[in-house]
Amino acid sequence: MPYEAMDTEEQKNLIKSYFDKEMEVIEKLDIEEINAAVGAIWSAYKREATIYIFGNGGSAATASHFVCDFNKGISEDKTKKFNFVCLGDNIPTMMAIANDMSYDEVFRYQIKNRLKPTDLVIGISGSGNSKNVINAVEYAKEIGTPVVGITGYNGGKLKALADYHMDANIDDMQISEDLHMIFDHMMYFVLNHK
């Protein structure tokens, strides 16, 4: 429906409905789980680990945003810097892997024989079931690398596999993705107080 044709009250009600739904999810977040995940990321920073982060679509954009906020923003006033690597940021590498092998391998292939048990993996998947994310997380688990899962819906396979969770428990991709960015900016706030 074109903007001009939408009733103003109807539009305001839709806006309010969206934010009400988002606030409801925020109020139900598991702060203990989130705190443990923040602790895992801080611990990785202290041991100078490489933190690999990845996801598809909007989650890929979120992963890339995390890298900017951690490697520049949070690191700016610290004596040592975070070492985040977004596996979705090199498009030619991803396309070569997808073309020559399978799209299911675009993340696992990049960390295979490079990932160390002392590193950290952060997988982002709204559904928790993205095959390429799961493949990389399963590889991390095989070699003993800790995993943070950032999910929505019921968390899917990623939540079951992850050692630490940041879960937006709602059957709505947009609100899940909103919360995933809130997790990033919340950590920016918290870790800047360290």
C-alpha positions in Angstrom: 0.0 0.0 0.0 1.5 3.4 -1.0 2.4 5.6 2.0 -0.2 8.3 0.9 -3.0 5.7 1.1 -2.2 4.4 4.6 -4.3 5.7 7.4 -2.1 7.6 9.8 -3.6 5.9 12.9 -3.2 2.5 11.3 0.5 3.2 10.6 1.1 4.5 14.1 -0.5 1.4 15.5 1.7 -0.8 13.4 4.8 1.1 14.5 3.8 0.7 18.2 3.0 -3.0 17.7 6.4 -3.6 16.3 8.2 -1.9 19.2 5.9 -3.5 21.8 6.8 -6.9 20.4 10.5 -6.0 20.5 10.3 -4.8 24.1 8.5 -8.1 25.1 11.5 -10.1 23.8 14.0 -7.8 25.5 12.3 -8.2 28.8 12.5 -12.0 28.5 16.2 -12.2 27.7 18.3 -14.6 29.7 20.8 -12.2 31.3 22.8 -15.0 32.9 23.3 -16.7 29.5 24.2 -13.4 27.8 26.6 -12.5 30.6 28.4 -15.9 30.2 28.7 -15.2 26.4 30.1 -11.7 27.1 32.6 -13.3 29.5 33.7 -15.8 26.9 34.4 -13.0 24.4 36.3 -11.0 27.0 38.3 -14.1 28.0 39.2 -14.6 24.3 40.4 -11.0 24.1 42.6 -11.4 27.2 44.3 -14.6 25.8 44.7 -12.7 22.5 42.6 -15.3 20.6 41.3 -14.9 17.1 37.5 -14.6 17.2 35.9 -15.9 14.0 32.4 -14.6 13.3 30.0 -15.5 10.5 26.4 -15.7 9.3 24.3 -15.4 6.1 22.3 -12.5 4.8 21.4 -10.0 7.5 23.5 -12.1 9.9 26.5 -11.7 7.6 26.0 -7.9 7.9 25.7 -8.2 11.7 28.9 -10.2 11.8 30.7 -7.6 9.7 29.3 -4.8 12.1 30.7 -6.8 15.1 34.2 -6.7 13.5 34.0 -2.9 13.1 32.7 -2.3 16.6 35.2 -4.6 18.3 38.4 -4.2 16.2 38.1 -0.4 16.1 35.4 0.9 18.5 36.0 -1.1 21.6 39.8 -1.5 20.9 40.4 2.2 20.4 41.4 3.0 24.0 42.8 -0.4 24.9 46.5 -1.3 25.0 45.8 -4.4 22.9 43.2 -4.8 20.3 40.4 -7.4 19.7 41.2 -9.7 16.8 37.8 -10.4 15.2 37.7 -11.9 11.7 34.4 -12.0 9.7 34.4 -15.0 7.4 31.8 -13.4 5.1 33.8 -10.3 4.3 35.9 -11.7 1.5 33.3 -12.3 -1.3 35.8 -13.8 -3.9 36.9 -16.4 -1.3 33.3 -17.3 -0.5 32.3 -17.5 -4.1 35.3 -19.7 -5.0 34.4 -22.1 -2.2 30.7 -22.1 -3.1 31.5 -22.7 -6.8 34.2 -25.3 -6.4 32.9 -27.2 -3.4 29.5 -26.2 -1.9 27.9 -23.1 -0.3 27.6 -25.4 2.8 31.5 -25.2 3.1 32.0 -21.4 2.8 32.7 -21.0 6.6 34.2 -24.4 7.6 36.7 -24.4 4.7 38.1 -21.0 5.8 38.8 -22.1 9.4 39.8 -25.7 8.7 43.5 -26.3 9.7 43.6 -22.6 10.8 41.3 -22.6 13.9 43.0 -23.3 17.2 41.4 -24.6 20.4 42.3 -21.3 22.1 40.4 -19.3 19.5 36.7 -18.5 19.7 33.9 -19.0 17.1 30.8 -16.9 17.0 28.0 -18.3 14.7 25.0 -16.1 13.9 21.8 -17.7 12.6 18.3 -16.4 13.0 16.8 -19.9 12.7 19.9 -21.6 14.3 19.8 -24.1 11.4 21.9 -22.6 8.6 23.9 -25.5 7.2 27.1 -23.6 6.5 27.1 -22.1 10.0 26.4 -25.5 11.6 29.2 -27.1 9.6 31.7 -24.6 10.8 30.5 -24.9 14.4 30.7 -28.7 14.3 34.3 -28.4 13.1 35.1 -26.0 16.0 33.5 -28.5 18.4 35.6 -31.3 17.0 38.9 -29.5 17.8 37.7 -28.1 21.1 37.3 -24.4 20.2 34.6 -22.7 22.3 31.5 -21.5 20.4 29.1 -18.6 21.0 25.7 -19.0 19.3 23.7 -16.0 18.4 20.2 -17.1 17.5 16.5 -16.4 17.2 13.4 -18.6 17.0 14.0 -21.6 19.3 17.8 -21.5 18.7 17.8 -24.6 16.5 20.9 -26.7 16.1 23.2 -23.8 16.8 21.9 -23.3 20.3 22.2 -27.0 21.0 25.8 -27.0 19.8 27.0 -23.7 21.3 28.8 -23.4 24.6 27.5 -19.9 25.1 24.2 -18.3 23.9 22.8 -15.0 23.0 19.2 -16.0 22.0 16.4 -13.7 20.8 13.6 -16.2 21.5 11.0 -15.1 19.0 9.6 -16.5 15.8 10.4 -13.3 13.8 13.5 -12.8 11.7 13.5 -9.0 11.8 13.2 -8.8 15.6 15.8 -11.5 16.0 18.2 -9.6 13.8 17.4 -6.4 15.7 18.3 -8.1 19.0 21.5 -9.4 17.5 22.6 -5.9 16.8 21.5 -4.9 20.3 23.8 -7.6 21.7 26.7 -6.1 19.8 26.0 -2.6 21.0 25.4 -3.8 24.5 28.8 -5.4 24.5 30.3 -2.2 23.1 28.9 -0.4 26.2 29.9 -3.1 28.7 33.4 -3.9 27.5 34.2 -0.2 27.2 33.9 -0.2 31.0 36.6 -2.8 31.4 
